[in-house]
Amino acid sequence: MTNKCVIDALKQLKTYCAADLLDKLNYAIAVIEKLDNDGVQNPLKTDFTSLAKEGK
């Protein structure tokens, strides 16, 4: 499954989403779009520990 596939599915879910959850859904979409734009193709298998060390 690709990030684009997930983003498209989440955007389709917006149609059926309760109004009080739209901000949360939009946030999830923005996070996955950011990861995709930054070249993270498989976020579930990516090791982000090096990023945490850089931020210290």
C-alpha positions, 0 to 999 in steps of 0.5 A: 500500500502506498502513501498516496493510496492511504491519503486518497482513502482518508480524503474519501472518508471525510465525506462520512466523517463526523464534523467533530472529527474532521480536524483530526482526520485533516491532521492525519492526512497532513502527516502522511502527506508530509512523510510522503513529500519527505520521501518516507515511503513506508512509515510503519517500517521506517526507523525514526530514532535517528531523527529524535537524536538530531532534535536534541 
